[in-house]
């Protein structure tokens, strides 16, 4: 049941979908939007699809098959800049009173968006979708859970779902603030959590992917994890500091151990193997710390360059067409 605060909310909802070679998923996506329209009484939908460098005609199929009732904005990026940059581009082109970010693979049930809207009308500014069950194998699931654990433990983001979010609704006020942020190496979901406002969570069971495979590769996962930890946590630098302190403490303990042995007349081991081990351990730690500092320096250089988050090749806007109010 919706409380009285619902009257202050608007009725136009932007559905933001980043897409990379999702030609086969377009029919299922449009069918899902039709289901959403039927289930969201009194709401107007608009679709903002961001083509993140597709080569399979994703946008062309969308424009050819989109129903007349659905306003469509297609944002074509000049190449693949990454899903989080694509989401940022979509949110900047969204004109709704709120925006819902969904995947083109249609793994969210239709009821999820309805639950999002109910929470939004009840006063929430950000509504997270949290997967109760997932369809991915353990090889993909284990790294994802490890990242979510580390990120929520060490990042200063109380609102970020520890299970890892999948889908989110953001109010217009949050969108406007998010669009002011210009971090190059970004986790847009973490930025939403950082902004604050009233945030709630909705749990759901993930549906299996109907077409193709996820474009979320292991390499992209690693980059996002590194970017997120460096952007929102001092843990990498502190890890280097604590490792150095731990090794120094072990060295002092070992030195004291050797001194005590000499007092009791026990022969102290000597030779190049001991020296080699010490050099390798200390050298490895130093290189690790230098590498961590290098990651921070490189990202600082990228921010100073001031390059845009993405380059837009073109934007196509197709308004709603009147066909007697019927879906086509």
Buried (B, 14 or more C-beta within 10 A) or exposed (E): EBEEEBEEBBBBBBBBBBBBBBBBBBBBBBBBBBBBBEEBEEBBBBBBBBBBBBEBBBBBBBBEEBBBBBBBBBBBBEEBBBBBBBBBBBBBBBEBBBBBBBBBBBBBBBEBBBBBBBBBBBBBBBBBBBBEEBEBEEEBEEBBBEBBEBBBEBBEBEBBBEBBBBBBBBBBEBBEBBEEBEBBBBBBBBBBBBBBBBBBBBBBEBBEBEBBEEBBEEEBBEEBBBBBBBBBBBBBBEBBEEBBEEBEEEEEEEEEEEEEEEEEEEEEEEEEEEEEEEEEEBEEBEEBBEEBEEBBEEBEEEEEEEEEBBEBEEEBEBEBEEEEEEBE
